Amino acid sequence: MFVDCDPSAHGEVVAIRNAGKSLRTYDLQGCSLYTNFEPCPMCTAAIWWSRFVLFLMELGMERIIMLVAMLMDANVVRYKSLHAQQ
């Protein structure tokens, strides 16, 4: 963040940008992301939009269960909105 003078250059976002450039796509469905802490809201949104197959972070089990439930709920909402448009 300080080297590039880019306030959005969090570790997760930088990793997503590099993966997208390397693979020439924003859709990272076949990829995994590991972080050692809970991502901020900006990084969480970037992770969700990138469609990672596996996202791991070093947290206690209670926090992991809460995050998985939140992401599953978001995917249900996205699925319902996609099918409601048909």
C-alpha positions in Angstrom: 0.0 0.0 0.0 2.7 2.5 0.9 5.1 1.5 -1.9 2.5 2.1 -4.7 0.7 4.9 -2.9 -2.5 2.9 -3.4 -4.9 2.7 -0.4 -6.7 -0.3 -2.0 -3.5 -2.4 -2.2 -4.4 -4.7 0.6 -2.8 -8.2 0.4 -5.9 -9.9 -0.8 -6.7 -7.4 -3.5 -3.1 -7.4 -4.7 -3.2 -11.3 -4.9 -6.6 -11.1 -6.8 -5.2 -8.5 -9.2 -2.1 -10.6 -9.9 -4.1 -13.8 -10.4 -6.6 -12.0 -12.7 -3.7 -10.6 -14.8 -1.9 -13.9 -15.0 -5.1 -15.8 -15.9 -6.6 -13.0 -18.0 -9.9 -13.2 -16.3 -11.8 -11.9 -13.2 -13.4 -15.3 -12.7 -11.1 -17.2 -10.3 -13.4 -20.2 -9.7 -10.6 -22.8 -10.0 -8.4 -20.9 -7.5 -8.0 -20.7 -3.8 -7.1 -17.8 -1.5 -5.5 -18.0 1.9 -5.2 -15.1 4.3 -3.9 -15.0 7.9 -6.6 -12.7 9.2 -10.2 -11.7 8.5 -10.4 -9.5 5.4 -11.8 -6.0 5.5 -15.1 -5.3 3.8 -13.4 -4.2 0.5 -11.3 -7.4 0.4 -14.3 -9.5 1.3 -16.2 -8.0 -1.7 -13.3 -8.6 -4.0 -13.0 -12.2 -2.8 -16.8 -12.8 -3.4 -16.8 -11.2 -6.9 -13.7 -13.2 -7.8 -15.7 -16.5 -7.2 -12.9 -18.4 -5.4 -13.6 -22.1 -5.0 -11.8 -22.1 -1.7 -11.1 -19.3 0.7 -9.2 -20.0 3.9 -8.3 -17.7 6.8 -6.7 -18.3 10.1 -9.6 -17.8 12.5 -11.3 -19.6 15.3 -14.0 -22.1 14.3 -16.8 -19.8 15.5 -15.7 -17.0 13.1 -15.2 -19.4 10.2 -18.8 -20.8 10.7 -20.2 -17.3 10.8 -18.3 -16.3 7.6 -19.3 -19.4 5.7 -23.0 -18.8 6.6 -22.7 -15.2 5.4 -21.1 -16.3 2.1 -23.6 -19.1 1.6 -26.5 -16.6 2.2 -24.9 -14.2 -0.3 -24.7 -16.9 -2.9 -28.3 -17.9 -2.4 -29.3 -14.2 -2.9 -27.2 -14.0 -6.0 -28.6 -17.3 -7.3 -32.2 -16.2 -6.7 -31.6 -12.8 -8.3 -30.1 -14.4 -11.4 -33.0 -16.8 -11.8 -35.7 -14.1 -11.1 -34.5 -12.2 -14.2 -35.2 -15.2 -16.5 
